[in-house]
């Protein structure tokens, strides 16, 4: 089976109804560029057929993209948003500041600040969530205020972080985030997405803030 046939037959984790096919990495680059300043995208394996399927939407200030397809790599310049990558089966390696970070099915979450990086995605399959850091900070501050905390360390929004399933609280929040992103399908199909956009933006920001700052999450979670 060709890569194009394989990818076309494989459903996205969500938003399949909005999916668009790409037959070369430059096409994929132009779609990702809606959210991140991507450049120099190319397949990881030379000589192999390339195919990628993507879908994306905007929830207020928050961008959500989902994709699957051939392995490829790209570079991202400095940018004004932070990014949370959530694996649905894919494996990502990011080189940032001389350190390599990654995500995979056993370590699904990867948070990246707005610094330039080099990224390799193998067995591409997952979500990319982008949001301005001040919007994520406002969600964290609201959560801290609700729990009566005097302060909250917002410097975590400026640092890369891998999020795995070893902590029960992280596993719970990752499952909540995944379920929220999967819920976009039904809301889009029922035309209710626009009405729920603001609430969904806030919910996703709070879930990511909880993954970065665990003490913001009620210990009963």
C-alpha positions in Angstrom: 0.0 0.0 0.0 1.4 3.5 -0.9 1.8 6.1 1.8 -0.9 8.2 0.3 -3.4 5.3 0.4 -2.3 4.4 3.9 -2.7 7.9 5.3 -6.0 8.5 3.4 -7.4 5.3 5.0 -6.3 6.2 8.5 -8.7 8.5 10.4 -7.3 11.4 12.4 -7.7 11.3 16.2 -10.2 14.1 15.8 -11.6 16.5 13.2 -11.5 14.0 10.3 -14.3 16.0 8.6 -11.9 19.0 8.3 -8.9 16.9 7.1 -6.8 17.9 4.2 -4.2 15.7 2.5 -0.7 16.7 1.6 1.6 14.8 -0.7 4.9 16.7 0.1 6.4 18.2 3.2 6.2 21.7 1.9 2.4 21.5 1.8 2.4 20.3 5.4 4.8 23.2 6.3 2.4 25.8 4.9 -0.4 24.4 7.0 1.6 24.3 10.2 2.8 27.8 9.5 -0.7 29.0 10.4 0.3 28.4 14.0 4.1 28.3 14.1 6.9 29.9 12.0 8.0 26.6 10.4 10.8 26.3 7.7 12.9 23.7 6.0 10.4 20.9 6.3 11.3 17.6 4.6 10.7 13.8 4.9 13.0 12.0 7.3 13.5 9.1 4.9 14.7 10.1 1.5 13.2 8.3 -1.5 10.1 7.3 0.5 6.6 8.4 -0.6 5.4 11.2 1.6 1.8 11.8 2.7 0.3 13.7 5.6 -3.3 14.4 6.7 -4.0 17.4 8.9 -7.0 19.4 10.3 -7.0 22.6 12.4 -9.3 25.1 14.0 -9.1 28.2 16.2 -10.7 28.4 19.7 -10.3 32.1 20.6 -6.6 32.7 21.0 -5.9 29.0 21.1 -5.0 27.0 17.9 -5.6 23.2 17.7 -4.1 21.1 14.9 -4.2 17.3 14.5 -2.2 15.3 12.0 -0.9 11.9 11.0 1.3 10.6 8.2 4.9 10.0 7.1 7.9 10.8 9.3 9.3 14.3 8.6 11.4 17.0 10.2 11.3 20.8 10.3 12.7 23.8 12.1 10.8 26.5 14.0 12.0 30.0 14.5 11.5 32.1 17.7 7.8 32.7 18.1 5.2 34.4 20.3 3.2 31.3 21.4 3.8 28.3 23.6 3.0 24.8 22.3 1.8 21.6 23.8 2.3 18.4 21.8 0.1 15.5 22.6 1.0 12.1 21.1 -1.8 9.8 19.8 0.9 7.3 18.7 3.6 9.4 17.1 7.1 10.0 18.4 8.6 13.5 18.5 12.2 14.6 19.2 12.9 18.3 19.7 16.4 19.8 20.0 16.1 23.1 21.9 19.0 25.0 23.6 21.4 22.0 23.2 19.0 19.6 24.9 16.8 16.9 23.4 13.2 16.5 24.5 10.5 14.2 23.2 7.1 12.6 23.5 5.7 9.2 22.6 2.7 7.0 23.6 4.3 6.3 27.0 5.3 10.0 27.6 2.5 11.7 25.6 2.9 15.4 26.6 5.6 17.8 25.5 5.4 21.6 26.4 7.6 24.0 24.4 8.1 27.7 25.0 8.5 30.2 22.2 12.2 29.5 21.4 13.5 28.2 18.1 13.9 24.4 17.8 14.5 21.5 15.5 11.9 18.8 15.4 11.7 15.3 14.1 8.3 13.5 14.1 8.3 9.7 13.4 5.0 7.8 12.8 3.3 11.2 12.9 0.1 11.0 14.9 -1.0 13.6 17.4 -2.2 17.0 18.4 -0.5 20.4 18.5 -2.0 23.1 20.7 -0.7 26.6 20.6 -1.6 29.6 22.7 0.0 32.9 23.8 1.9 32.6 27.0 0.0 35.4 28.7 -3.3 33.6 28.1 -1.9 30.4 29.7 -0.5 32.6 32.6 -4.0 34.1 33.2 -5.5 30.7 33.4 -2.9 29.6 35.9 -3.4 32.8 38.0 -7.2 32.2 38.0 -6.7 28.7 39.2 -4.3 29.8 42.0 -6.8 32.5 43.1 -9.6 29.9 43.2 -7.6 27.6 45.5 -6.5 30.5 47.7 -2.8 30.3 46.8 -0.7 33.5 47.6 1.5 33.1 44.5 2.2 30.8 41.6 5.5 30.2 39.7 4.9 31.3 36.1 8.5 30.7 35.0 7.5 27.2 34.0 5.8 28.7 31.0 9.3 29.7 29.8 10.8 26.2 30.0 10.4 23.0 28.0 8.8 20.1 29.9 8.1 16.5 29.2 4.9 15.1 30.7 4.6 11.3 31.3 2.1 8.9 32.7 4.0 8.0 35.9 2.2 10.5 38.1 -1.4 9.7 38.7 -2.3 13.4 38.5 -0.5 13.9 35.2 -2.1 10.8 33.7 -5.5 12.0 34.8 -5.0 15.5 33.3 -3.5 14.1 30.1 -6.6 11.9 29.7 -8.9 14.9 30.4 -7.0 17.0 27.8 -7.2 14.2 25.2 -10.9 13.7 25.9 -11.5 17.5 25.5 -9.7 17.5 22.2 -11.6 14.5 21.0 -14.9 16.2 22.0 -14.2 18.9 19.3 -15.4 16.3 16.8 -18.9 16.1 18.1 -19.2 19.8 18.8 -18.1 20.6 15.2 -20.5 18.1 13.8 -23.4 19.6 15.8 -22.4 23.2 14.9 -22.1 24.0 18.7 -18.3 24.6 18.5 -18.6 28.3 18.0 -20.9 28.7 21.0 -18.6 26.7 23.2 -15.3 28.2 21.9 -14.6 30.5 24.9 -15.3 27.8 27.5 -13.2 25.2 25.6 -10.3 27.6 25.2 -10.4 28.3 29.0 -10.7 24.5 29.8 -7.8 23.5 27.6 -5.6 26.3 29.0 -6.5 25.2 32.6 -5.6 21.6 31.8 -2.2 22.5 30.3 -1.6 24.9 33.3 -2.4 22.0 35.7 0.1 19.7 33.8 2.9 22.4 34.2 2.0 23.4 37.7 0.6 20.3 39.5 -0.2 22.2 42.8 -2.9 24.1 41.0 -4.9 20.9 40.7 -7.1 19.8 43.5 -5.4 16.8 45.2 -8.6 14.8 44.8 -8.1 14.7 41.0 
